[in-house]
């Protein structure tokens, strides 16, 4: 959801680039973290942005940061360099209803941001503060520099914070207001996990379920400094926690050693990072302090391996995000096709035809009323071709779920979401297929795929299918495969190495094939 994009961008930026910040007293927005908070995380994007390492990383990942900054400015009107501190807190296990965000800016921001964070919201006052609140979210801007937003209950907790905080939360907030780049706090009891539910490989973690609280902090400069303090109810529990941390250290060292071996033929920067991590864990300090366990380590991070690691992580995140967005588009298309079938007793045909059998418009036009585009649908002249003088004017109004992700169009207003049409496919002939006629089963029959080439979205052009010929190349977004919508509405990612016979079996609706899964 767009209203959470700001928070994710800020927290990611802080985690990647956080550097040691100047010493200062706790600021107003931290005072708004409610006493009911059972977890929080805070970081300093502005300090990171202007640091030497931050500049190096931004230079190396110029394209990625340009995209992120553009999106952030569209959301709030300022870039990450203007975000002094970003904090997220959770008051209960169901975070969607109990999560809040607090942001402190270095300069005043326009209050138009409130309408974006709480779309459709109405103004109200909470303890004298002007708040914009809707059913699912609320937001306020205090003094032009402190922004609070999130679930309505969380925002009310921020502004009605009259309860006394626990000593552990006070200690964590004190650290957050100090010099550290990032600080995290959690009460393990927030998560409803039972000790007997933890599988054997992770059994060493069980003592942490009995911890009262955990605070972690880090300073990420030329030397990465990380520390944590876990507090238990008594010394006996702390003793078990100390043994668990030592066990975790040994497991981490072994895992990094294995990773170093696996990466030996890979990028040298990543091999170096794994080796540094292994040495740092070996030198880490772990000690029991009464009812608490403390641990700390330092790593001298080279710029080259760090940038290489961030580059690789960024690439993977971008691919994962694109894959998810495309899959969501296909899910919405699938829902629309099912609703069309419910309303008409059959799927839409692959195209709208005139009396002479000429294809005029795509099936994508026919499902417009089922993707909340009824107004656009009524503008089309269904007895004219897609590129008639009238219909061609509507081409620019491509619905978002048909648009190419990441702007990879090769034709104006094109779409890669296409169906197979031909003998035996789900789309065959001039009439729509009924689900009852898909005897191979909806879960075994392809409905819509990511094609290799885009076509104008309203044009009746899709992927032709002939069982006696090779299937045309599919997928334009991802190197290793493509998203595919099946008849039951499920979206699966199919690998390019999928056997041709298996793919054809998925395409046919009544072939009776036994599908040979890879």
C-alpha positions in Angstrom: 0.0 0.0 0.0 1.3 3.4 -0.9 0.9 5.0 2.5 3.5 2.5 3.9 6.0 3.2 1.1 7.4 6.2 3.0 8.2 4.2 6.1 9.8 1.3 4.2 12.0 3.7 2.1 13.1 5.6 5.2 13.9 2.5 7.3 15.7 0.8 4.4 17.8 4.0 3.8 18.8 4.1 7.4 19.7 0.5 7.6 21.9 0.7 4.6 23.6 4.0 5.2 23.4 4.7 8.9 26.5 6.3 10.3 27.5 7.5 13.8 25.5 10.6 14.5 26.2 13.5 16.8 25.4 13.3 20.5 22.1 15.0 21.3 19.2 14.9 23.7 16.0 12.9 23.1 13.7 14.9 20.7 10.0 15.4 20.7 9.0 12.7 18.3 10.6 10.0 20.6 8.5 11.3 23.4 5.5 10.4 21.3 6.4 6.7 21.3 3.6 5.3 23.5 4.1 3.4 26.7 2.3 0.5 25.0 5.0 0.1 22.4 6.4 -3.4 22.5 8.8 -3.0 19.6 10.4 0.0 17.9 13.2 0.8 15.4 14.7 4.2 14.7 17.4 5.4 12.3 18.9 8.6 10.9 18.7 8.9 7.1 20.0 12.5 6.9 23.2 11.8 8.7 23.7 8.7 6.5 23.0 10.7 3.3 25.7 13.3 3.9 28.3 11.0 5.3 31.4 10.0 3.3 30.3 6.4 3.0 26.8 7.5 2.1 28.2 9.6 -0.8 30.3 6.7 -2.0 27.3 4.3 -2.0 25.0 6.9 -3.7 27.6 7.3 -6.4 27.9 3.6 -6.9 24.1 3.0 -6.9 23.2 6.3 -8.6 20.3 4.8 -10.6 18.8 3.0 -7.7 18.9 6.0 -5.4 17.6 8.3 -8.1 14.5 6.1 -8.4 14.0 6.0 -4.6 14.5 9.7 -4.2 12.0 10.5 -7.0 9.4 8.3 -5.4 10.0 9.7 -1.9 9.7 13.3 -3.1 6.5 12.4 -4.9 5.2 11.1 -1.6 6.3 13.8 0.9 7.9 16.6 -1.1 11.4 16.1 0.3 14.3 13.7 -0.2 16.0 11.5 2.4 18.6 14.2 3.2 15.8 16.1 4.9 14.7 13.2 7.1 16.6 13.6 10.4 15.1 10.5 12.1 12.6 7.9 11.2 10.9 5.6 13.8 8.4 2.8 13.6 6.8 1.2 16.6 4.4 -1.7 17.2 2.0 -2.1 20.1 0.6 -5.6 19.5 1.3 -8.7 17.3 -1.1 -7.7 14.6 1.0 -4.8 13.2 -1.4 -3.7 10.5 -3.8 -2.4 13.2 -1.1 -1.5 15.7 1.8 0.1 13.9 2.8 3.7 14.0 5.5 5.8 12.3 7.2 9.0 13.5 9.4 11.1 11.3 11.4 14.2 12.2 12.5 16.5 9.3 15.4 18.9 9.1 13.1 21.4 7.4 9.4 22.1 7.3 7.3 20.0 4.9 3.9 20.8 3.3 0.9 19.5 5.2 -0.4 18.1 1.8 1.4 15.0 2.8 -1.4 14.2 5.3 -4.0 13.6 2.5 -1.6 11.1 0.9 -1.0 9.2 4.1 -4.7 9.2 5.2 -6.6 9.2 1.8 -10.2 10.3 2.2 -9.6 11.3 5.8 -11.4 14.0 7.7 -9.9 16.6 10.1 -10.2 16.1 13.8 -8.3 17.1 17.0 -6.6 14.8 19.4 -5.3 16.5 22.5 -5.2 19.7 20.7 -3.3 18.4 17.6 -4.9 18.6 14.2 -5.2 15.1 12.7 -6.4 13.8 9.4 -8.1 10.4 10.0 -9.8 7.8 7.8 -11.0 4.3 8.6 -7.7 2.7 8.0 -5.1 5.3 8.7 -4.4 8.7 10.4 -1.7 11.3 10.2 -0.6 14.6 11.7 2.1 17.2 11.3 3.4 19.0 14.4 5.3 22.2 13.9 5.8 21.3 10.3 8.7 19.1 11.2 7.3 16.1 13.1 5.1 13.7 11.2 3.2 10.9 12.7 1.1 8.4 10.9 -0.2 4.9 10.9 -3.2 3.0 12.1 -5.8 5.3 13.9 -5.3 3.5 17.2 -1.5 4.0 17.0 -1.8 7.7 16.2 -4.2 8.2 19.2 -1.6 6.4 21.4 1.1 8.8 20.2 -0.9 11.9 21.0 -2.5 10.6 24.2 0.7 9.2 25.7 -0.1 9.6 29.4 0.9 6.2 30.8 4.2 5.5 32.5 6.7 3.7 30.4 8.5 0.5 31.5 12.2 0.9 32.6 13.3 -1.2 29.6 11.4 1.0 27.1 12.8 4.1 28.8 16.3 2.8 28.5 15.8 2.0 24.8 14.4 5.4 24.0 17.3 7.0 25.8 19.7 5.2 23.5 17.6 6.2 20.5 18.0 9.9 21.5 21.8 9.5 21.8 24.6 9.1 19.3 23.7 5.7 17.8 22.9 5.4 14.1 20.1 3.0 14.7 18.4 1.5 17.7 16.0 -1.4 17.9 13.9 -2.6 20.9 11.6 -5.6 21.3 9.8 -7.5 23.9 10.0 -11.2 22.9 6.5 -11.8 24.4 5.1 -9.7 21.5 5.4 -12.8 19.3 3.1 -15.7 20.1 5.7 -18.4 19.7 5.9 -21.4 22.0 9.2 -23.0 22.9 8.0 -26.5 21.7 7.1 -25.0 18.3 10.7 -24.1 17.5 12.3 -26.8 15.3 15.4 -28.6 16.5 18.0 -26.6 14.4 16.8 -23.5 16.2 16.5 -25.0 19.7 19.3 -22.8 21.0 16.9 -19.8 20.6 14.4 -21.0 23.2 15.8 -19.2 26.2 15.2 -15.9 24.4 11.4 -16.5 24.5 11.7 -16.0 28.3 13.5 -12.6 28.0 11.8 -9.5 29.2 13.3 -7.2 26.6 16.1 -6.8 24.1 17.8 -3.6 23.0 20.2 -3.5 20.0 22.2 -0.5 18.6 24.7 0.1 15.9 27.1 2.7 14.6 28.0 2.1 11.0 31.1 4.1 10.0 34.4 2.9 8.6 34.1 0.5 11.5 30.8 -1.2 12.1 29.9 -1.4 15.8 27.0 -3.5 16.9 25.8 -4.2 20.4 22.8 -5.7 22.2 21.6 -6.2 25.7 18.9 -8.8 26.6 17.3 -8.6 30.0 15.7 -11.6 31.7 13.5 -12.1 34.8 16.3 -13.6 36.9 19.9 -14.7 36.8 19.2 -18.3 36.1 17.3 -17.3 32.9 20.1 -15.0 32.0 22.6 -17.9 32.4 20.6 -19.9 29.9 20.5 -16.9 27.6 24.3 -16.5 27.8 24.8 -20.1 26.7 22.3 -19.5 23.8 24.3 -16.5 22.6 27.5 -18.5 22.7 25.8 -21.2 20.7 24.6 -18.7 18.2 28.1 -17.4 17.8 29.4 -20.8 17.0 26.6 -21.5 14.5 27.3 -18.1 12.8 31.0 -18.8 12.5 30.4 -22.2 10.9 27.8 -20.7 8.5 30.1 -17.9 7.4 33.0 -20.4 6.9 30.7 -22.5 4.7 29.6 -19.4 2.8 33.2 -18.3 2.2 33.9 -21.7 0.6 30.7 -21.5 -1.5 31.7 -18.0 -2.7 35.3 -18.9 -3.4 34.6 -18.8 -7.1 32.3 -15.8 -6.9 32.8 -12.1 -6.5 35.8 -11.4 -4.3 34.1 -8.6 -2.5 31.5 -11.0 -1.1 34.1 -13.5 -0.1 35.9 -10.7 1.8 32.6 -9.7 3.5 32.0 -13.3 4.7 35.6 -13.6 5.9 35.3 -10.3 7.8 32.1 -11.5 9.4 33.6 -14.7 10.5 36.6 -13.0 12.2 34.4 -10.5 13.9 32.2 -13.2 15.4 35.3 -14.9 16.7 36.4 -11.7 18.5 32.9 -10.7 19.6 32.5 -10.0 23.3 29.7 -11.9 25.2 29.1 -11.5 28.9 26.5 -12.1 31.6 25.7 -9.0 33.7 23.4 -10.0 36.5 20.0 -10.6 35.0 21.1 -9.5 31.5 23.3 -10.7 28.7 25.4 -8.3 26.6 27.1 -8.8 23.3 29.1 -6.6 21.0 31.3 -6.8 17.9 33.2 -4.6 15.5 33.9 -5.0 11.8 36.1 -2.8 9.7 34.0 -2.6 6.5 35.7 -2.0 3.2 33.8 0.3 0.8 34.2 -2.0 -2.2 32.7 -5.2 -0.7 30.0 -3.2 1.1 28.9 -1.5 -2.2 29.1 -4.8 -4.0 26.9 -6.5 -1.4 24.4 -3.6 -1.5 24.3 -3.6 -5.3 23.5 -7.3 -5.3 20.9 -6.9 -2.6 19.3 -4.0 -4.5 19.2 -6.0 -7.7 17.5 -8.9 -5.9 15.0 -6.6 -4.1 14.1 -4.9 -7.4 13.5 -8.2 -9.1 11.4 -9.5 -6.2 9.4 -6.3 -6.1 8.8 -6.4 -9.8 7.8 -10.0 -9.7 5.3 -9.3 -6.9 3.8 -6.3 -8.7 3.3 -8.3 -11.9 1.9 -11.2 -10.0 -0.6 -8.9 -8.3 -1.6 -7.5 -11.7 -2.3 -11.0 -12.9 -4.3 -11.8 -9.8 -6.6 -8.8 -10.4 -7.0 -9.8 -14.1 -7.9 -13.3 -13.0 -10.5 -12.1 -10.6 -12.0 -9.9 -13.3 -12.1 -12.9 -15.7 -13.9 -15.0 -13.1 -16.4 -12.2 -12.4 -17.0 -11.8 -16.2 -17.7 -15.6 -16.3 -20.1 -15.3 -13.4 -22.0 -12.5 -15.1 -22.0 -13.9 -18.7 -21.9 -17.7 -18.2 -18.6 -17.9 -20.1 -15.2 -16.3 -20.5 -14.8 -13.3 -22.8 -13.7 -14.2 -26.3 -10.2 -13.4 -27.3 -11.5 -10.5 -29.3 -14.7 -8.6 -30.2 -15.6 -9.4 -33.8 -17.6 -7.6 -36.4 -20.3 -9.3 -38.6 -17.6 -10.2 -41.2 -15.4 -12.0 -38.6 -12.8 -9.2 -38.3 -11.2 -8.8 -34.8 -11.9 -5.3 -33.5 -11.0 -5.0 -29.8 -9.2 -7.1 -27.2 -10.7 -9.2 -24.4 -8.9 -6.7 -22.2 -11.5 -4.1 -23.2 -14.4 -6.5 -22.3 -13.2 -6.9 -18.7 -12.9 -3.2 -18.0 -16.2 -3.1 -16.0 -14.7 -5.8 -13.7 -11.5 -3.8 -12.9 -13.4 -0.7 -11.8 -13.0 0.9 -15.3 -16.6 1.0 -16.3 -16.4 4.7 -17.3 -13.6 3.9 -19.7 -15.5 0.8 -21.1 -18.5 3.0 -22.0 -16.3 5.3 -24.0 -15.3 2.5 -26.5 -17.3 2.0 -29.6 -17.4 -1.8 -29.7 -18.4 -1.9 -33.4 -15.2 -0.1 -34.4 -11.6 -1.5 -34.5 -9.1 -0.6 -31.7 -7.3 1.9 -34.0 -10.4 3.7 -35.3 -10.3 7.5 -35.0 -12.5 7.3 -31.9 -11.1 4.2 -30.1 -7.4 5.1 -30.7 -7.9 8.2 -28.6 -8.6 5.9 -25.6 -5.3 4.0 -26.0 -3.5 6.4 -23.7 -5.9 5.5 -20.9 -4.3 2.1 -20.3 -5.5 0.7 -16.9 -2.6 0.3 -14.4 -3.0 -3.5 -14.1 -2.3 -3.8 -17.9 0.7 -1.5 -18.0 4.2 -2.9 -18.2 6.1 -2.9 -14.9 9.3 -0.9 -14.7 8.4 1.0 -17.9 9.6 -1.8 -20.3 7.3 -1.0 -23.1 8.5 -1.2 -26.7 5.2 0.1 -28.1 3.2 3.1 -26.8 0.6 2.1 -24.2 1.5 -1.6 -24.6 0.8 -4.6 -22.4 2.6 -7.9 -21.9 -0.4 -9.6 -20.3 -1.7 -11.8 -23.0 -3.7 -15.0 -23.5 -3.0 -18.1 -25.6 -5.5 -18.3 -28.5 -5.9 -21.2 -30.9 -7.3 -24.7 -31.1 -7.4 -26.4 -27.7 -6.4 -23.3 -25.7 -8.6 -21.6 -23.1 -9.3 -18.9 -25.7 -10.5 -20.4 -29.0 -12.9 -19.2 -31.6 -15.2 -16.3 -31.5 -17.1 -17.3 -28.4 -15.9 -17.4 -24.8 -15.1 -20.7 -23.2 -17.2 -22.0 -20.3 -15.3 -23.3 -17.2 -17.2 -26.5 -17.6 -15.4 -27.0 -20.9 -11.9 -26.9 -19.3 -11.8 -30.6 -18.6 -8.1 -30.6 -17.7 -9.0 -28.5 -14.7 -8.7 -24.8 -14.0 -5.6 -25.3 -11.9 -3.8 -27.1 -14.8 -4.7 -24.6 -17.5 -3.1 -21.3 -18.3 -5.3 -18.3 -18.5 -3.0 -15.2 -18.9 0.8 -15.0 -19.1 3.6 -12.4 -19.4 4.4 -12.5 -23.1 7.8 -11.7 -24.6 6.5 -8.8 -26.7 4.1 -6.1 -25.8 1.1 -5.1 -27.9 -1.2 -2.0 -27.7 -3.5 -3.0 -24.8 -6.8 -2.6 -26.6 -5.6 -4.3 -29.8 -6.8 -7.9 -30.3 -3.3 -9.3 -30.3 -2.1 -12.2 -28.1 0.1 -15.3 -28.1 -1.0 -17.7 -30.9 -1.0 -21.4 -30.1 -0.6 -24.3 -32.4 0.0 -27.7 -30.8 2.1 -28.8 -33.8 4.4 -25.8 -33.6 6.8 -24.5 -31.0 5.3 -22.2 -28.4 6.4 -18.5 -29.0 8.9 -17.1 -26.5 7.4 -15.9 -23.3 8.4 -13.5 -20.5 10.0 -10.1 -20.9 10.6 -9.0 -17.3 12.7 -11.7 -15.7 15.7 -13.7 -16.9 14.8 -17.0 -15.3 11.1 -17.2 -16.2 7.7 -15.6 -16.2 4.6 -15.2 -14.1 1.6 -17.1 -15.3 -2.1 -16.9 -14.2 -3.9 -20.2 -14.1 -7.6 -20.8 -14.5 -8.2 -21.1 -10.8 -6.9 -17.6 -10.2 -3.5 -18.8 -8.8 -0.3 -17.1 -10.1 2.8 -19.2 -10.4 6.3 -18.4 -11.6 7.3 -20.8 -14.4 10.9 -21.4 -15.2 12.3 -20.9 -18.7 13.7 -24.4 -18.5 10.2 -25.8 -18.3 9.9 -28.6 -20.8 8.0 -27.7 -24.0 5.6 -30.6 -23.6 4.8 -29.5 -20.1 4.1 -26.0 -21.2 1.8 -27.2 -24.0 0.0 -29.4 -21.5 -0.6 -26.3 -19.4 -1.9 -24.3 -22.4 -4.5 -26.9 -23.6 -7.8 -26.9 -21.8 -9.0 -30.4 -22.7 -5.9 -32.4 -23.8 -6.0 -34.9 -21.0 -2.2 -34.8 -20.7 -0.4 -36.1 -17.6 1.8 -33.1 -16.7 5.4 -33.9 -16.0 6.4 -31.4 -13.3 10.0 -30.3 -13.3 
